[in-house]
Amino acid sequence: MQQPLRVRGCKRILPGISGLELLERLIAEGRDALIVFITAYPNIRAQNQALLVGAIAFLDEPFEEQVFLDAVQKGLFQSQTTDG
């Protein structure tokens, strides 16, 4: 039976932990989630790290709602094509 896929929006900087650390923990625990990073402090190095580790998008605030929805849709499509 297929488990439900979770979509999470994640701030890049969180109290006590970075968004990247959170993403790495979720992956290490085997959690199946699409992660969209959201930041008010754009940083190309952090963006590259997040995408390399497994985030589906890295959005700079402010952004239009449709940009977030498009990122989620793209992630859902990619997860369906890789799940076989």
N, C-alpha and C positions, 0 to 999 in steps of 0.2 A: 504494500500500500504506500502510495506516494505521500510524503509529508507536505503540509502547506508551506509555501515559500513566504518568507517575511521580507519586507522592504523597510529599511531603516534610514532615516536622515540623521546624520551625525555631525555635530559641530567639530571643527578640527581641534579646538582647544576646549577641554572640559575641566571642571574642578578635580584636581588630583590625578588626572590621567589624560593623555592626549588621545585624540580620535584615532590616530594611527595605532597606538597601543591597544585601544579597544578593538579595532579591526583585527589585529594580530591575535588577540585573545579569543575572539569569536571563531576565527579560523582554526586555532589550535584546539578549541573545544568541539570542533566539528559542527558548528551551528551553520545552518543553511540560510543565509540572508543576503539580500542585495543591499550594499552600503553606498549611500550617496553622501559625500562629504560636503558640508556647507561652511563657508568661512567669510568673515568680514575682513580678514587679513590675507590677501592673496600671496602665495608663495609657490613659485614654480617647482622648487625642490620638494616641498611637502606634497604638492600635487602629483609629481612623478612617483614619489614613494607610495602614496596611497593607491594610485592606479596599478603600480607594479605588484603591490601586495594583494589587491583584489577588489578595490572599490570600483563601482561601475561608473561613477561620475564624481567630479570635484567642482562644485559651483561656488562662484564668488557672489557674495551679497552686495547689493540687492539683485534679485533675478526674478524673471517673470514665472508665474505658476506653470505655464506651459513648458518652460525649459526643464523644470523638475519632472513633470509628467513624461516628457519625451525621454529623459534619462532613465526613468523607471521602465518605460515601455521597451527601450533598447535593452536594458538589463534582463527583462523578462524574456525577450526574444532570444537573447544569447544563452540564457540558462536553459531554455527549452531545446535549443539546437545542440547544446553540449551534453544534455542529459540523455539524449538519444531516443 
